Amino acid sequence: MPTPVTAIFDIGKTNKKFFLFDDSLRQQHREYHKLPAVTDDDGFPCDDLPGLTRWIRDTVARTLADDRYTVKYLNFSTYGATLVHLDADGHPVTPLYNYLKPIPDDVVREFFRRYPEADNNTETASPALGMLNAGLQLYWLKTCKPAVFARIRHTLHFPQYLSYLFTGMLASEPTSIGCHTRLWDYHHRRYHRWLYEEQLDHLFPAVVPTTHTFPATLHGHAVTVGIGIHDSSSALAAYMLRTQDPFALISTGTWSITLNPFTREPLTAHELSRDCLHYMTIHGAPVKASRLFLGHELDHQLKRLNTVFGKAPQYYKQIPFIPALINPDAPDTNTFYPETLNNPALVGDVFKQDQWSPARYSTFEEAYHQVIWGLARLQVASLRLALGNSPVRKLYLDGGFVSNTAFLDLLRSLLPEYTLEVSQRPLGSAQGAALIVRNQDHARLTGMAAATSDASAPIARESLQADPGL
C-alpha cells in the first residue's frame, strides 16, 4: 500500500534538498542536490535557475511515478532576498541574481537621496544591505537595465516562483515580502510608499496567506500545492507549533539568524547598524531578528587553516572539543578576528584588534578552537540584540551548526541563564513548510499573530497557463 506523503523542496544557497514526510511528519525520503553555479549577465556567480527548475520538475515526476508513495501535498521553502521576474508569457526575464551581487554605489546613493536612509531603514525595519534588500533589485533594473526592465510584467519572490511552476498562479505571501526586502512599511503595515512612487507596485501579484494552497493535477495525480515560504520563517513556524512559552530560534547555516517573535520593541538605530531587522510571521506580525554571516566566516577560516596546516577539508569534523585549548584571558593580539563579516559595528563590540594569524598556533586544533571561541562570542552578541528586553529564556538552535560540539558547548558556557535545546535533525524549514501546506493545527497557526489586511487579500486575479507537460 503506498504511503501518503508530503513533498517538500528546501532550497538553500549551498544545498538543494528534497524531503518526503508521512502523515506523522516522519521523514520517509531525503536527497541532497548540488547545483554548480553559473554566472549572470554581468559575470557574477548565481544559482542556475533553468538547472534548478529541471531538477525540481524531474524529481516531482519521478516521485509521482514511484508506487511506494502517494504525493498528497507539495510545498517549497527557499532562501530569501531573491526575485524571479517574468515576461508577458510567464518566462523568466533575468538570471536568478545573487543576493551578494553588489549594486553600484551611485544607484544606492540616488535611492537614499530620494528616500532618506535613516527613515527608510526604520520604516522598513531593515539596514541597508544592497541586493539583500530585494526590492532594490527592481530599482537597480529600472535604473541600470531599462531594456530588461521593460520586459518585466510580474515579479515573484523565489518560493512563489517554485509554486507557480506547478500551478501557473501568480501570488505573493507575507514571509517573503517581510524578510529585509525594503518593500514593507512595518509602521503602516503595507507596502512602502517608495514602491508606489517608483511605479513598481503593479509588478507584485496580490498577497495571499502563507497557508494558501492550490489544487493541481500533476502527471495525472491530484496534488495540493502550497504557495511557498521563506525558509527562516518556515523554521520559526515549526517551533511555534511546539510550545507556547517564549523562545528564540537560532537558525544556523551560511547565515546564522536569530528570530524572536516574542517582542514588539521597535528597532533602534543602534540595532539596525548591527544587522538587526524584522522578519515576518506567516500572518504578517513582525519578528525581531539579528543576522550573522557565521557559516560563511567558518568556511573561510577553515580554508585558511587547511592551507596553513596541510589538512583535508573535512579534517575539522573529527576534532573533539578540548576546553583547555580555549583561553578566555588571552591578550587581544592572540585571539581570533573575523575577516568576512560585513558587520563592523557588531565585530567592534566583541573584538578590539583587527587581525589574527593562524600561523601563530602550533597545531590545527589550537587555531580551530580559537576560531570557534570567537564565532561563539559573536553569536552571543548577535543573539542578545534579537532578545532585547523580551522575557525569552529558552533557545532553540537548528541547522548546520548542530553537529559542532565545540560551538554548542561554548554557547552553553556563555549563556548560563538560558536553556539551549538543539535539534538533532536540522529539518526545521522543511517541516515547517510541510505543516503549513497541510494546515496542521490550523488554529495554532492562525493564532501566531494577527493577520494584516494585506495578508488576507484574495488570490491574484492574474494567472498564467500552467506547464502542459505537468
Buried (B, 14 or more C-beta within 10 A) or exposed (E): EEEBBBBBBBBBBBBBBBBBBBEEBEBBBBEEBEBEEBEBEEEBEBBBBEBBBEBBBEBBBEBBEBEEBBBBBBBBBBBBBBBBBBBEEBEBBBBBBBBBBEBEEEBBEEBBEEBEBEEBBBBBBBBBBBBBBBBBBBBBBBBBBEEBBEBBBBBBBBBBBBBBBBBBBBBBBBBBBBBBBBBBBBEEBBBBBBBEEBEBBEBBBBBBBBBBBBEBEBBEBEBBBBBBBBBBBBBBBBBBBEEEEBBBBBBBBBBBBBBBBBBEEEBEEEBBBBBBBBBBBBBBBBBBBBBBBBBBBBBBBBEBBBEBBEBEEEBBEEBEBEEEBBEEEEEEEEBBBBEEBBBEEBBEBBBEEEEBEBEEBEEBBBBBBBBBBBBBBBBBBBBEBBBBEBEBEBBBBBBBBBEBEBBBBBBBEBBEEBEEBBBEEBBBBBBBBBBBBBBBEEEBBBEBBEBBEBBEBEBBEEBBEBBEEB
